[in-house]
Amino acid sequence: MLKKKIAILLAALLAFGAAGCSAPETPSAEPDSSSAVQSQEPQSGDESTEEPASTQEGGLTVEEIQSAPVTDEDLFAREETDGGIAVTSFTGSGEIIVVPDTIEGQPVVALDDGVFQGESGIKGVVIPETVTALGEDLFLNCPDLEAVAILGDVEEFPSDMFYECPSLQDVMIPDSVKTIGAYAFYHCKSLTEVTLPGSLQEISDYAFCGTGLAQVEIPEGVTAIWGGAFSDCASLETCVIPASVETIFPNAFDGSDGVSIQAEAGSAAETFAKENGLA
């Protein structure tokens, strides 16, 4: 555990040394706070022997990785928790990892903090429907990660979930997600598009800072866009913001110089856009 904490601190120091996103001192601190893909569930118990090749020049997709066989349950460290099993770490290797829905006959209901943190070589991960809780730093500093399919009804993408995952291109965000945590997609430079679910209510500090997004549509129901949420997005051209958004922090789009905000007349978003020259 001590080694993991030291690794996190070193990674954060290196990231901020090179980052253009201005950030608070504590990356993981959050304010008070989908793409629809056909599920092709593999059978639990099958060991991972073959992995699908990418059919997209840019990398794997969430649809492709769902056809991969389930990874051997013995490669997951775990502990009992309320309702089943929590995975605490991954001890194997491979390009496509499919988390089993049961381990030792009990449902896998949670992935703890940093389960895949710092893993190189992993390109795709499938998280089963049984999982409803995800830990912080889950994929922090995974340089080769391209696609992640999350099939369960999770309500939060926690802090630093995909922090510094430069190859990430395709993520399934379930319709149950209410909060995208601080730094969740920080510096995911290959992430050029994302579908935000209608369940979403809050986009936290620096959630999409430094991503490759070209356009974003904020769903009705979101009430707050926090500081730096879409800052330093050099490719961002359009952001559609509904009238439900009542709070937009002044630096939410800092460094995203080419963005144009589309908002309803008389809304807080329209006022923000006009005051900041983003209309």
N, C-alpha and C positions, 0 to 999 in steps of 0.2 A: 504493500500500500504506500509506504514511504517513497519507494522508487517511482510509483505511478504519479504521485503528487509532484515530485521533483521534475519528472518529464513534462507534466502539464505546464508548470511554471516556466521551464526553459522554452517550450514551444510558444507560449504566449509572448515571452520577451522577444523572441526572434521575429514573431509575426508583427508585433507593434513597431519594431525597429524599421520594418520595410513598408508598413501599411500607410495608405493615404487617408484612411478613415480615422478621424479624431474620435477618441473613445474615453469613457470614464475609466477610473483606475481598476475597477473590478469587472472584468469581462462577463462573468457569469451572473451578475446582479440584474434581476429583471424588475421593471416597474410593477406596482401592485397590479397585479393583474388577476381539383383532384381529377386529378385527372381520372376519369372512370376507365378502368382497365378490367377486362374479363378475367376473373380469377381462375387459374388453372392449377388447382392444388395438387401437388404430388402426394403420393401415399407415404404416410409416416412409417419410418423404419427402413426405407431404402437408403443405401449408402451412396454418397456422392462419388461417382466414377467417371461420368462424362458430363461435359459442360457445353451449353449451346454457344456456337460461334456467332459473333455479331453479324447481323444482316444490314446494319446501318453503318455507313462509312464513319460517322462521328462517334460511334461507341454502342454499347449495349443499351437496350430499352427495358422498361419494367415488364413489358409483355414477354420478351424473350426469356428473361431470367426466371419467370414463373414456371417454365417447363423443365427446369433443372431438377435432378433428384434430391431428396432430402439428405442433408449432411448427417453423418454419424453422430448420435447423441453423446457418445463418449468424448467427443471433442469440445464439449461445453461444460465448464465448471458451473455448479449450481448450488442453490440452497432452497429449502422450503420456505414458502411465504404464504400469506393469506390467499386461499383459493388455488394453490398449486405450486409451481416451480418458478423461481427467478434465476435467470442465467446471469452469472457474475463475471465470466470471462470466456474467451474463445482460445483454445489451445492448438488449433489445427492450422491448415493453410489451404489455398485453392483460389481459383478465380471467382467461382460462384458459390456462395454460402446460402443454404436454405435452412433456416432455423426450424427444428422439428416442433410440431404442435404438442407433442407429449414427450416426456422424459421419465423413464421408469414408471410408466403408466399414469403419470400425473400431468395435467395440462400445464403448458408453459404460459405464464400469464404476465411476465415482466422481464425486461432486459435492464440490468443495473447500469450505473454510471460507467462509461468508458469501455464497454465490452469489446468494441472493435478499434479502440483508440490507437492511432499510430501504426495500424496494420498496412503494410505495403503488399501489393500483389492481388489483393481482393478487388474485383471489378464490379461485382453485383451481390446484393444481399436481399433475401426474401424473408420477411417477418410475418408469421402466420396470424390467422384470425383470432386465435386464443389470446394473443398478447394485447393488453390494454394499457400498459404503463411502460414508458421509456425513460431511461436515465439520461442525465446530462453528459455531455462530451462523448456521446455514443459512437460517433464516427470521426471524432476530432483528429485532424492531420492524417487522413487516409489519402495518400497522393494518387492512387490508381482507381479509386472508387468512381464508377460511371453511372450506376443505376441502383435504386433501392425501391422495392415494393413493400408497402406496409398495408397489410390486409385487415388488421383489427381495428376496433373502435377506440382508438386513442384520442384523448381530448387535448393533448399538448405536444407540440414539438419543443422539447426543452432547450435550455440555454446551450449554446456551442454544439448543437447536435451534429452539424456538418461543417464545423469551423475549419477553414483552410482545407477544403477538399477540391482542388483545382480542376479535377477531371470530371466532376459530377455534372451530368447532363439531364438525367431523367429521374424524377422522384414522384411517387404516388402519395399524395396528401389525402388521407381519408376524409370523408364527408363529416366525420365526428369532431375534427380538430377545431378548437375554439381559440387557442393561443399559439402563435409562433414566437418562441422565446428569443431572448437577447442573443445576438450573434449566431443565430441558428444556421444561416447560410453564408456566414461571413467569408468573403473572398472566394466564393465558388464561381470562378471566372468563366467556366464553360457552361454554366446554367443560363441558357438564353431564353427559356420560357418556363412558365409555371402556371398551373391552374389552381387558384385559391378556392377552397370550398365555401359553400353558402353558410356553413356553421361558424365560420371564422368571426371572432369578435375583436381581437387585438393583435397588432403587429408591433413587437417590442423593439427595444433599442438595437440599432445596427443589424437587424434581422437579415436584410438582403444587401448589406453594405459591400460594395466592390464586386457584385455579381455581373454577369454578362447579359442581364435581362434587357430586351428591346422594348417590350410593352408589358404593362400590368393592368389588370382590372380588379379593383378592390371590390369584394362582394358587399351587397347590402347587409347590414348587421354589424359590420366593423364600426367601432366607435372611436378608436384612437390609433394614430400612427405616431410612434415614439421617435425620439431623437436619433438621427442618422439612419433610420430604417431603410432608406433607399439612397443613401449617400454614396458618392464615388462610383456611380453606375454610368460609365462613359457611353454605353450603347443605348441607354434608356431614352426613348423618344416620346412615349405616351404613357400617361397614368390616368386611368379613369377612377374617380373617387366619388362614391355615392353620398347622398345627403345625410346618411346615418353617422358619418364621421364628424364628430364634434370637436375633436382635439387633434391638431397636427403640430408637432414640435417644430420650432423655427429652423432647425438644422436637418430636418427629415430628408431633404433632397440636396444637401450640400455637395458640391462637386459633380452633380449630375446636370451639367450645363445645358444639354440638349433636350431636356424633358419639357413636355407641354402637358399641363394638367387639364383634364376635361372634367367639369363639374356642373352640377345643377345650379341654375340661377338662384341667388340668394342663400346658397349653402355656405357653411364654414369653409369648405374646400375652395369654392370660388373666391371667397375673400382672401384666403391664403395665397392662392395662385396670383391674384392681382397684386397683392402687397409684395410678393417676391419675384415678380416679373416672369411667372411661369404659365400665364394664361395663354 
